[in-house]
Amino acid sequence: MRELPKNIDADLVIEISQLLDDHPHLVPVPIHQLTVLVRQRVKTGLPDRSIEELIVEMATTRQLALAFDLPGEGNVVRLPVRR
């Protein structure tokens, strides 16, 4: 893993790490929803974009699938499931 910038709290990295470790491996990680959850649990001055970038980097290191969900309900275009 790369060297983290000085403005990233260790608590933030630990919280994201725990959430990703507990996330089911076959379910894509919803980036925006996880960002909201992290922001509720950890007090940080980082903008959402920086938290999202950190989540993406940490999830890809764990080889987890990602879901780039949009803020708000109903904004996500559902892909049809092939049967």
C-alpha positions in Angstrom: 0.0 0.0 0.0 1.2 3.5 -0.7 2.3 6.1 1.8 -0.8 8.0 3.1 -1.0 11.8 3.1 -0.6 13.5 6.4 -4.3 14.7 6.5 -5.8 11.2 6.6 -6.6 10.0 10.1 -5.6 6.5 11.2 -9.1 6.1 12.6 -10.5 6.6 9.1 -8.3 4.0 7.6 -9.0 1.5 10.4 -12.8 2.0 10.0 -12.7 1.6 6.3 -10.5 -1.5 6.7 -13.0 -3.1 9.2 -16.0 -2.3 7.0 -14.3 -3.8 3.9 -13.1 -6.9 5.9 -16.7 -7.5 7.0 -18.2 -6.9 3.6 -19.4 -10.1 1.7 -16.9 -10.9 -1.1 -19.5 -11.6 -3.7 -21.4 -8.4 -3.2 -20.0 -5.2 -4.8 -18.9 -2.5 -2.4 -21.3 0.5 -2.7 -18.8 3.4 -2.7 -21.1 6.3 -1.9 -23.1 4.4 0.8 -19.9 3.3 2.5 -18.6 6.9 2.4 -21.7 8.1 4.2 -21.4 5.3 6.8 -17.7 6.1 7.4 -18.5 9.8 7.8 -21.1 9.0 10.4 -18.7 6.8 12.4 -15.5 8.8 12.1 -15.0 12.6 12.5 -12.7 13.8 9.7 -12.1 16.9 7.8 -11.6 15.1 4.5 -14.0 15.7 1.7 -16.2 12.9 0.5 -14.2 12.5 -2.7 -11.0 11.8 -0.8 -12.8 9.2 1.4 -14.2 7.6 -1.8 -10.8 7.4 -3.4 -9.4 5.8 -0.2 -12.3 3.2 -0.2 -11.7 2.4 -3.9 -8.0 2.0 -3.3 -8.5 -0.2 -0.3 -11.2 -2.3 -1.9 -9.2 -2.9 -5.1 -6.3 -4.1 -2.9 -8.6 -6.7 -1.5 -9.9 -7.5 -5.0 -13.5 -6.6 -4.1 -16.0 -5.6 -6.7 -17.1 -2.0 -6.7 -20.5 -0.4 -7.2 -20.2 3.3 -8.1 -23.6 4.3 -6.7 -24.8 7.8 -7.0 -26.0 9.9 -4.0 -29.7 9.9 -3.4 -32.3 7.2 -3.9 -33.5 6.4 -7.4 -30.4 7.8 -9.2 -28.8 4.4 -9.9 -29.6 2.8 -13.2 -30.3 -0.9 -12.6 -28.7 -3.2 -15.1 -30.9 -6.0 -16.3 -30.1 -9.5 -14.9 -29.5 -12.1 -17.6 -31.4 -15.3 -17.1 
